[in-house]
Amino acid sequence: MKQKFDIITSTCVPLPLENVDTDQIIPARFLKATTKEEKFFGDNLFRDWRYHPDGTLNTDFVLNNPTYGGCILVAGKNFGSGSSREHAAWAIAGYGFRVVISSFFADIHKNNELNNFVLPVVVSEPFLAELFSSIAENPQMEVKVDLPNQTVTNMATGRSEQFEINAYKKYCLMNALDDIDFLVENKEKIEAFEKRS
């Protein structure tokens, strides 16, 4: 969903698991879907962890625990590995997450998140561990993600870290532009350049 991205302060959903791959994020059977409806993919985010094989709710899974909420997912190291399916980013965005914080993302998945207006924030492993600890101590604690200044702050401890982001993607997120929108916005500049060539 295209939304301008500036500063987000939110409670978090903790997923302290490493090597969460795209098949766990959105199982392969959903790749046959002919819709890109956000609700469909959001409803099936982590499908095989959220539901038992008989379709009943797995109340032990964090997304089904009313204690946790918010638009920030805090995930373990190596998030989004495996196949390059964009559907995984659709599911994360469709569920309502605006930010995913981890100490490492698979490159293709990281770019897919950016293309779907979800900000992947890479932090150090000690900072990630501190976030998990703070959330465990108080599930209502908040994290502040400041895209203009490229900082993420644990509001429970006051500690912050800088994060990296490609300048082009930062501009697109802050202005709610996808790649096509960006080209349209710069149509006159492109045409002027072509005339000079």
C-alpha angles and dihedrals in degrees: 000000000000109000128151110253121216122131121349124190115184148142114259143234109223121216104172095183124120126221096022102176130203092257089061091046092052118358118235094248089071093058089081091066114121093207131081090196107149095219092055094055094037090054089054098046107133086357097170092049096043095051137039118236089263090058097253119135118267099224091189093066116097097235088058093050111096089205089078130055145130136102098281122088115199108201137181126256121299098025118184100019122152126048120015096239112155087206088082091063090044089055094049092048092041091055089055104256113145097178135032117194121198139141091242137013130193104252099236093047091047090055092045090055091051091049089054096049096257115129115223108205118197115206134172118273093247090052091048090050089050091052092052090048093049092049091049090052094046121007089194093062114118137223122210118213113192109190097182091056094030094231134135119200131196098218091198093062102018091234118142137190133194118237131200126238133169108260092230093052091045090055091048093050093047091050099037092241128149120201093273092048089052092053092048090049089054097040095118093049091049092049091048090050091050091052090054093049 
